[in-house]
């Protein structure tokens, strides 16, 4: 999408953009808390209140964004419909980052953190890689950075492929992971977070009708 599309009419679209970027900020925080719990870096009980409050803020923000968009569309009509539709789409992706992170936290509440070994090392690496990508997705979207968007999409796809590969290995019973189901679910949620971030950045480089289906136009 082009910057002119996102700007819309008046200050209303600027308010929408602010709410949307705030959702990603909260999403990053929820993700960090969830992964800290999953890796046993802090007790889940100590992180729960902060995580729940932050995740609920993203839900409230999505509802507020929808209200702003609906009011704006009713006032400005067809002129800003493309921008309104785009924000409704990417807002759902931002909300899902927090929601999926909360699911990872739920795993941490149910099972012990992985002990020293390949699984733990891989999850630590994925946490370190994905967390800053949430901030980066916000920056790319806000700056309309087409060049960075292409590189980001490639990295997100690589992360998805890695997570799918690990899930396949776990389903085949390969490796010595003590909790294959919990590990597979964790990889599944991480892959979906990468997918949602890919969708956010794809808004910079694909037509509106291709949002959520960026493969052809993003290449």
Secondary structure in CASP SS format (residue, H / E / C, confidence):
PFRMAT SS
TARGET T0000
AUTHOR 0000-0000-0000
METHOD secondary structure of the structure
MODEL  1
X C 1.00
X C 1.00
X H 1.00
X H 1.00
X H 1.00
X H 1.00
X H 1.00
X C 1.00
X C 1.00
X C 1.00
X C 1.00
X H 1.00
X H 1.00
X H 1.00
X H 1.00
X H 1.00
X H 1.00
X H 1.00
X H 1.00
X H 1.00
X H 1.00
X H 1.00
X H 1.00
X H 1.00
X H 1.00
X H 1.00
X H 1.00
X H 1.00
X H 1.00
X H 1.00
X H 1.00
X H 1.00
X H 1.00
X H 1.00
X H 1.00
X H 1.00
X H 1.00
X H 1.00
X C 1.00
X C 1.00
X C 1.00
X C 1.00
X C 1.00
X H 1.00
X H 1.00
X H 1.00
X H 1.00
X H 1.00
X H 1.00
X H 1.00
X H 1.00
X H 1.00
X H 1.00
X H 1.00
X H 1.00
X H 1.00
X H 1.00
X H 1.00
X H 1.00
X H 1.00
X H 1.00
X H 1.00
X H 1.00
X H 1.00
X H 1.00
X H 1.00
X H 1.00
X H 1.00
X H 1.00
X H 1.00
X H 1.00
X H 1.00
X H 1.00
X H 1.00
X H 1.00
X H 1.00
X H 1.00
X H 1.00
X H 1.00
X H 1.00
X H 1.00
X H 1.00
X H 1.00
X H 1.00
X H 1.00
X H 1.00
X H 1.00
X H 1.00
X H 1.00
X H 1.00
X H 1.00
X H 1.00
X H 1.00
X H 1.00
X H 1.00
X H 1.00
X H 1.00
X H 1.00
X H 1.00
X H 1.00
X H 1.00
X H 1.00
X H 1.00
X H 1.00
X H 1.00
X H 1.00
X H 1.00
X H 1.00
X H 1.00
X H 1.00
X C 1.00
X C 1.00
X C 1.00
X C 1.00
X C 1.00
X C 1.00
X C 1.00
X H 1.00
X H 1.00
X H 1.00
X H 1.00
X H 1.00
X H 1.00
X H 1.00
X H 1.00
X H 1.00
X H 1.00
X H 1.00
X H 1.00
X H 1.00
X H 1.00
X H 1.00
X H 1.00
X H 1.00
X H 1.00
X H 1.00
X H 1.00
X H 1.00
X H 1.00
X H 1.00
X H 1.00
X H 1.00
X H 1.00
X C 1.00
X C 1.00
X H 1.00
X H 1.00
X H 1.00
X H 1.00
X H 1.00
X H 1.00
X H 1.00
X H 1.00
X H 1.00
X H 1.00
X H 1.00
X H 1.00
X H 1.00
X H 1.00
X H 1.00
X H 1.00
X H 1.00
X H 1.00
X H 1.00
X H 1.00
X H 1.00
X H 1.00
X H 1.00
X H 1.00
X H 1.00
X H 1.00
X C 1.00
X C 1.00
X C 1.00
X C 1.00
X C 1.00
X C 1.00
X C 1.00
X C 1.00
X H 1.00
X H 1.00
X H 1.00
X H 1.00
X H 1.00
X H 1.00
X H 1.00
X H 1.00
X H 1.00
X H 1.00
X H 1.00
X H 1.00
X H 1.00
X H 1.00
X H 1.00
X H 1.00
X H 1.00
X H 1.00
X H 1.00
X H 1.00
X H 1.00
X H 1.00
X H 1.00
X C 1.00
X C 1.00
X C 1.00
X C 1.00
X C 1.00
X H 1.00
X H 1.00
X H 1.00
X C 1.00
X C 1.00
X C 1.00
X C 1.00
X H 1.00
X H 1.00
X H 1.00
X H 1.00
X C 1.00
END
